[in-house]
Amino acid sequence: MRKFLFYVLALSSFLPIAACTSEYNLATRQQETLIYGTQKEVQIGDAVAQQIEEHYQDKIISDIDVNQRLQNILARIVAVCDRKELRYSIKAI
């Protein structure tokens, strides 16, 4: 059976909800918490999604059955997600 790499792209939403993430800062050698508004988080997600799609453009799977299965999986994940105000999409590489 083929193995697929899945990625979720968060798209559009400009509600004033803050999102947290953390990253390791090489300069301070500490894990730091960053707080982004939803608009900034969506902008970052859009930029990363575009880079991934450009890098893997010839490897994105367009098979209808595979994509329908992914949509079903994504719908189940979104159903229990706290961020229902966002639009999500999923693709197989």
N, C-alpha and C positions, 0 to 999 in steps of 0.2 A: 504494500500500500504506500502511496506517495505521502511524503511528509510536507506539510505546508507551514509556512511562516505567516502568522496572522499579525496584522497591526490595525489598530483602531485610530481613526482620525476624528478628533473632536472638531466640529465645525459650528460656526455661527451661534452666537448668543451674547447679548450685551447687558445682562442683568447684573446689578451691583453685588455680586457674591464674591467673596475672597476665597482663593484656593491656596493651599500651602504645599510647598515642596521643600526638600532639603538637598543640599549638595555639599561636597567636600571642597573647602577652600584651600588651595595649595599654599597661598600666601600666609594664612593664619594657622594652617594645619588643624582646622576644626570643621566639624559638621555644622552647617549653618542652615537655619530655617528661613525660607523666602516666602513672602506673602504677595500673591498676585491677584489683581482683580480678574474677573471672568474675561473681560475684553482682552487683557494682556495674555492670559492663558490661551485663549482661542487664537490670537495672533501667533504665538509661539508654536502651537499645534499645527496651524496652517503652514507655517514656514517649514517645519520639520516634515510634514506630510508631503509637501512639494518636493523637498530634497530626496525623500525616499522614493517617490514615484519617478523622478527623473533618473535616479541611479538604477532602479530596477525596472524601467519602462518596458524592456523586452522580456521580462520574466513575470509580469502580472498575468495571472490566469483569468481567462475570460469565459471559461466553461460555465454554462448556465446552471447545471446541477450543483457544481461546487459552490458557486456564488449564492444560490438559493439556500444551500445548507448553512453557509456562513451567515446569511441574513437571519435565519432562524436562530442560530446560536447567539448572534448579537441581540436579537429581540429579547431573548431570555435573560441576557446579562443586563440590558437596559431596564427590564421590568423590575429588577431588584436594586438598581442603582439610585444613589441619592441625588444625582445630577440630571434629572429628567428634562431640565430646561435646555440642555445642549442637544445638538443633532449629532449623531454618530454614524460613521460608515466603516465598512470593513472590506479588506481586499486580501486575496491570497497571492502569495509570491512563490 
